[in-house]
Amino acid sequence: MDTVLKEWIGRVHDAVETQQPLRIRGGGSKDFYGGTPAGEVLDTAAYRGIVVYEPTELVVVARAGTPLAELEAALAEKGQCLPFEPPHFGAATVGGMVAAGLSGPRRAAVGAVRDYVLGVKLIDGKGELLSFGGQVMKNVAGYDVPRLIAGSLGTLGLIAEVALKVLPLPVAERSLRFALDEAEALRKLNEWGGQPLPIAASAWHDGVLTLRLAGAHAAVDAAQAMLGGEVVADAAAFWASLREQTHAFFAGGEPLWRLSVASVAQPLGIPGPTLIEWGGAQRWLRGDQGAEQLRSAAASAGGHAALFRGGDAIKASAGVFQPLSPALLKIHRNLKQAFDPHGVFNRGRLYPDF
């Protein structure tokens, strides 16, 4: 076993014995996301490197501390990518990418992080090194633990290694811009979403809908001819600004709320700046409109609301994530008990009491 893994296992055993939790941290790029976990920092940055990369098999295996930029550069050399466009927000790592489970603009077209996690090695709350899944899409027996780990914010275990499915880079891309109000943009997105169009991303803000087409040259050309619109000159920079939240919409210190709703939901009618992605299914709002109002509106639209960015005061009063129903809360507690019975990992990151 690697020396670093032995050290981590020793840290877990010590945490169990002293009843002092551990706070898992990779590049620290998503420290703002979720609650503030208690405990001593366990830094994963030292455990880095690509273990296996098989371009012909569309599979890569990397250690948790591997910089996300380093992995994406290696994939790009072979004309491949992580299709879900995970945000970096700084010095992101592979382990942090999976633990946070955040996807970028292309998510509605290709799926989320969890859809590309084939296997995972992790250290559980008893200090045992466990392996789940593998390096092929159909290697699943029993519970699909790799997908369960994606988005768990490190509360179920310490990720050591991840196997990921990758895809070729698109042959052609083109972005189009349309002047539409919110209601008409949502109507168009759902209309176009039901047609065989190579739509790879969408974003509406301040009366402008931007659409990204990706695929074969002929498919992109035909789609543009059908849809019309104005070609966006610096499209790569625009989509990167959404992925990394450097777009002007995200600037400033106002709370940032993320609402996941049914794509067909009408405008929510909540005051404040709004940006819509994922064909209408992800709606960002800026401001302090009140957690109860936002979560009620999201629930009425078939979804939920989370405080994506905000200070400690609003996190304490509003909570970060939508409160769970009793049934779901029981499932979460049972999972936490199974993977981390002593409450070692990231206590308070996902929900205040576990």
Salt bridges, closest charged atoms under 4 A:
ASP31 OD2 - ARG25 NE 2.94
GLU40 OE1 - ARG11 NH2 3.24
GLU70 OE1 - ARG48 NH2 2.74
GLU72 OE1 - HIS88 NE2 2.70
GLU72 OE2 - ARG243 NH2 3.05
GLU85 OE2 - ARG106 NH2 3.62
GLU85 OE1 - ARG212 NH2 2.89
ASP115 OD1 - ARG147 NH1 3.51
ASP144 OD2 - ARG147 NE 3.49
GLU161 OE2 - LYS121 NZ 3.83
GLU173 OE2 - ARG106 NH2 2.84
GLU184 OE2 - ARG187 NH2 2.74
GLU191 OE1 - ARG187 NH1 3.11
ASP221 OD1 - ARG174 NH1 2.88
GLU244 OE2 - ARG243 NE 2.99
ASP340 OD2 - LYS336 NZ 2.71
ASP353 OD2 - ARG333 NH2 2.47
